[in-house]
Amino acid sequence: SQTIHQWPATLVQPVGSPLSLECTVEGTSNPNLYWYRQAAGRGLQLLFYSVGIGQISSEVPQNLSASRPQDRQFILSSKKLLLSDSGFYLCAWTRDLSVEAFFGQGTRLTVV
Amino acid sequence: AQTVTQSQPEMSVQEAETVTLSCTYDTSENNYYLFWYKQPPSRQMILVIRQEAYKQQNATENRFSVNFQKAAKSFSLKISDSQLGDTAMYFCAFMKYWGSQGNLIFGKGTKLSVKP
């Protein structure tokens, strides 16, 4: 069966520090991968999606970046965090033959 | 670009009653998918129901059903016989088409509280 792992679950980082959130999918190959941010009162905002290794589409310009170094690994990064980067980050995946999206448990990021 | 609008930030319903959550969307596409996702307080997002745009028949999943009005670009969710476990954030979502180039766009969500 397929599973998605996202870590860490919570993270408190100072302003200006770097960020690396990791998401991995098991039990499938060539998934479509997504990073969403859920800010209070603002719903789910699509940040990045990837249809293959090294292929990243950015939906919202910001100081965040994403990378996909391996087929089932999706990383969200920042060189210098801003206070406005605080939020709940969700990783998700879909596969070509199914439209259902499967979500990770999320990471609560607080930038202080 | 596609947009999804949920005009009800919060709703409440008494246990065992019926509630309808609204969703409208904007797209120039003819083939697409619509979804309702549920995010309980535990935070794990799960799929509730989905609708293929080419299907005229409204999707149903047990107590959950949708009213899909393609011309009006409306996609509401009806929850019958509401249960306490239905308390959650509900997100309406749009996917242009399945396949490697598709992406999933969400509305801002509706917080549903089921009261005993």
Interface residues (C-beta under 8 A of the other chain):
Chain A: N32 Y34 Y36 G41 R42 G43 L44 Q45 L46 Y49 V51 G52 S57 E59 F88 L90 A92 T94 D96 L97 S98 V99 E100 A101 F103 Q105 G106
Chain B: Q6 P9 Y33 F35 Y37 R43 Q44 M45 I46 L47 R50 F91 A93 M95 W98 G99 S100 Q101 G102 N103 L104 I105 F106 G107 K108 G109
